[in-house]
């Protein structure tokens, strides 16, 4: 990764960390914190605002707080259902799979009730949705992430490493062709990394709003991800960049029936 790109990612992470401990931060404060010019800080804030992480104000920025899972379930519903439907053929009956927390993975879980398989998850809503089905459900412990109702952190990662799975199905707040898979914090990143490391293949379920974004904590490069399933709202340049990086991309169109496969690793 180019040095300037690495430095920008590091600055973005520092800005988000500063905003976690405050309701607002000024350009002047960030200039002192980062040791860069006001022009550089303003460009960084523009990048973060486009990614939906912050909202710029006169002289600074405020954080965009994560919505609780029930509120997020109402966003991009058709796209998430299409993504889940396109991912369903990647679930092999009789296998063990990991399902990470999130609204799109929850859509997939709701399609798995009739399958004979083992699901290891850190998500309370996913476990609940599978409770009446045929799947054997293993819920790992950890620290509760309230907005998403999922278990995260070192204990969650330790618990995940006791299992092996054929495929990990994970959501993500940010997936970028250059910066890879990034998460909103260290605890979330550690949990997803454990899922990724303990599975033979990883499938990312991400709607188009998550592509081209970079969040705080690095999880994995694209070469650790076998398949990305997204929706038809994805910008062609994002799809092309992911494919050129060697990742298989499946594009699900809610209005056009079956998903299309844009290549990448077989």
N, C-alpha and C positions, 0 to 999 in steps of 0.2 A: 504494500500500500504506500502511495507517495507520502513523503514526510508532511507536506502541507495539509493533506487530508487527515492524517493522524492527529496533527495539532488542532485542526478544526473540531474533530470528534471529541478530543480531550477538553476543549473549551466548552463545547455544548454540554458535556457531562458536568463540568464545574458550574455552569449556569443553572442547570436543573437541580443540582445539589443545593445551591444557594437558595433557590426558590422553595425547596422543600422545607427549609427552616424559617421561611418568611412569607408574608402575604404579598409582598412586592419587593422588587429590587430596582435600583436606579442604574442608568448607564454609567454614571460616575463611579458608583460602588463596584460595578463589574469591571470597569477600566482598571481600577486599583487592584482588584482581586486577580485579574488575568494578566496584568502587565502589558496590555495592548492598547491601541488607539481607540477613541470613541467610534470612529468609522468602522473599525473591525467589530466592535461590540454590536453596533447597530446592524451590520450585515448578519452576524450570528443570530441576533434576535429575529431578523426577518426570516432566516432559515427555520428557526424553531417555531415561529408562528405558522409558516406554511405547512410544517409537520403536525400542527395542532397541539403542540406541547405547551406553548405560552401564548398570551395575548399581550401585544404591545400597548403601552400607555404613553402619555406625554412624559418623556424623560426616563422611561424604563419599561418594565414588563411585570405581569402577574401570571401565576401558574394557571393552567387549565386543569382543574381537578378531574380525576377519573370518576366517571359515573358508576353507580352501583350496577351490578349485572342485570337486574330486572329492567333498568332504564336502557341499557345498551342492547338488550334483546330486541328492542323495537327499531333498531337502526340497520339498514341494508338487509332486511329480512329475506327478501327474494334472492339476493345475491348469496347470502349465507346458506340458504336451503339448497341452492343450485350447487354450491361448492361441496356441501355435505353429500349430495346425491352423486356428484362426480367422484368423490373419494370413496364411496361405498364399495365399488368393485376392488379396491385395494386392500380390503379387509378379508382375510382368508378364514372361512369357518374352521373351527377347531384350533385356531392359533391363539397366542397370547399377544395382546396389543396394549400399548400405553395410550391413554387419553389425557392430555393436559387440560387445564382449566381454560374457560373462555366461551363466548357465545357461539362461535362457529363450530368448535368441537362438541358443544352441547347439541347442536343441530345434528351432527353425525351420530352421537350417542342415541338420539331418539329414533334412528333408523336401524339400530343394532339389536333391538329387543328380541327378535325372533331367531337370532343366530346363536349357535353353540360355540362359544369362545370364552376366553378369560380376559377380563379388562382390569388393568391396574391404573388407578386414577388418583389424582390429588384433589379432585373437584367434588364437592358435596352435591351440587345440582346434577352432575353427570351420574354419580352413584345412585341418586334418587330416581333418575329417569330410567335406569336399568334394573331397578329393584324388582319389577314384576316380570322381567323377561327371562330368557334361557341362559343368559350370560352369567358366568361366575364373576363376581365383582370383588376386587381387593382395593380397599381405600387406605392410602398411606397417611401417616400422621405428620405433624409439623406445626408451624405457626399459621394461624388463620389470616389470610388476606381478605379483609372484610368486603371490599367492593366486589370481588369476584367469587367469594365464598370458596376459596381454594387454599390448600395447605402448601406453604413454601418454606424455604430456609434450610439450614444445615441438616436438621433432623429429617426433613422431608427428603432431601437428597440422599441421605444415608439409607433411609427406608427404601427408596427406589432402587438403590444399587444391590438390594437383596434379590432382585428379579431380573429376568431376561425376557425380551419380547421380540417378535418378528418385526413389528412396525410400531413406531411412535408417531402419533398424530398430534401435532402441536399447533396452537394458535400463536400469534406474535403481534406485538404493537408496532413493530418496525422490521422491514426486510428490504435491504438495499443491495444492488448488485456489487457495489464496491465494499461497503462496510459489513455486509453479511447480516446475520440475525442478531439483533440487539434487543435488550429488555429494559424495563423501566427502573430496575434496581438490582442490587447484588443478590438479594434473597430469591427473587424471581429468576434471575439468570442462573444461579446455582442449581435450582430445581429443574429448569428446562435442560440444562447441560447434562444432568444425571439421566433424564429420560433419553436424551440423544445418544449418550455413550452406551447405554444398556440395551439399545435396540439395534437390530441388524440394518434397518433402514428408517429414515425419518421423512415424514410427509408433513409439509407446512400447509395449513389451511388459512389463507389470508385473503380478505377481500381487497379490492383495489385501493382503498384508502390507506392501507398499511404499506404498500409498495413504494420504494424510493424514500422511505423515512429512516431516520437514524435516531435511536433512543440512547439512554445513558450508559448501559452496561453491555459489553460485548459477550455474546454467547458462543457463536460459531461462525466460521467461514461458510460460504456456499458449497464448498466441496464436501462438507459434512451432511448436506441435505440432498436426499435422493430426488424428491418430487415437490413441486410447489403447485397447489391447486388454488386458483384465483377465479375472479369473475370477469365478464366481458367489459366491465368498466375499466380494466387495467389499461394503462397507456401502452401502445405498441412498443415504444422504446424500452419500457420496463420489462416487458415480456421478452423482447429480443435480447436485452442485456443479461437476463437470467439464463436464457437458453445458451447464449454465447459463453457463459461461465461454466457450462456443462451440466446445468440442472434441468431436469425434465420439467416442463411447465404444462399443466392442464388448465385450459380456460373453459369455465362453465358459464353458459349464457342462459339466464332464466327464461328468456323469450324464444330461444332457438332450439330447445331440445337437448340432445346429447352433447357432452363436452367435447372440445377439440384438444388434441395433443400437439404442442408446439415443439416436441423433440427434447433434446438434452440427453442425459444418460438413460440407457435402456434399463 
